[in-house]
Amino acid sequence: MKFPFVTRARYQQVEAERRRIADQYVSLEEKYTGTVIVNTCLADDLGKAKARLAEYGVRRTVSDVLEEHDVHRKALANTLGDQKLHLNWDQLITEVARLTGAAEAWMADYDREKRRADGLQKQLDDAFSLDSAEIAEGASWQSRRQAKLRWDK
């Protein structure tokens, strides 16, 4: 009986073949996972499109609905930027809601800061007596004033 001895060259050859097959398996598994994710998103979108179609009560083909859906999704994704093209409809709506909330928060901060600045400006005007009757009369005089001196232009 002969022991199952393997030469180093044969071992390296078998090991290289094993690594190649393992890499192929990992690559195929990643592709399969990506395909499953895309198919799941498409199935969800198709179900929602069918529900909307039933809501409309108008006979339209599924391809028409999906084409319209994809046009709207791409248009919304283009407005958000090229990096958003891979998002599905629900993710785009969520992103728009997030951006809208951020814009509303920014506008609220702007309005609050504007009211604060207006209050500070009023306090400054009061401190320098810029709200007196004499200043108000001078404003009407300046609007009627005509250039009479040589340095007046």
Contacts in CASP RR format, 6 or more apart in sequence:
PFRMAT RR
TARGET T0000
AUTHOR 0000-0000-0000
METHOD contacts of the structure
MODEL  1
MKFPFVTRARYQQVEAERRRIADQYVSLEEKYTGTVIVNTCLADDLGKAK
ARLAEYGVRRTVSDVLEEHDVHRKALANTLGDQKLHLNWDQLITEVARLT
GAAEAWMADYDREKRRADGLQKQLDDAFSLDSAEIAEGASWQSRRQAKLR
WDK
6 14 0 8 1.000
41 88 0 8 1.000
44 88 0 8 1.000
44 90 0 8 1.000
45 66 0 8 1.000
45 69 0 8 1.000
45 88 0 8 1.000
45 89 0 8 1.000
46 62 0 8 1.000
46 66 0 8 1.000
48 89 0 8 1.000
49 62 0 8 1.000
49 65 0 8 1.000
49 66 0 8 1.000
49 69 0 8 1.000
50 62 0 8 1.000
50 65 0 8 1.000
52 65 0 8 1.000
53 60 0 8 1.000
53 62 0 8 1.000
53 65 0 8 1.000
69 89 0 8 1.000
72 89 0 8 1.000
73 88 0 8 1.000
73 89 0 8 1.000
73 92 0 8 1.000
74 85 0 8 1.000
76 92 0 8 1.000
76 96 0 8 1.000
77 84 0 8 1.000
77 85 0 8 1.000
77 87 0 8 1.000
77 92 0 8 1.000
78 85 0 8 1.000
80 92 0 8 1.000
80 95 0 8 1.000
80 96 0 8 1.000
80 99 0 8 1.000
84 92 0 8 1.000
84 95 0 8 1.000
87 95 0 8 1.000
122 131 0 8 1.000
124 130 0 8 1.000
125 131 0 8 1.000
129 135 0 8 1.000
147 153 0 8 1.000
END
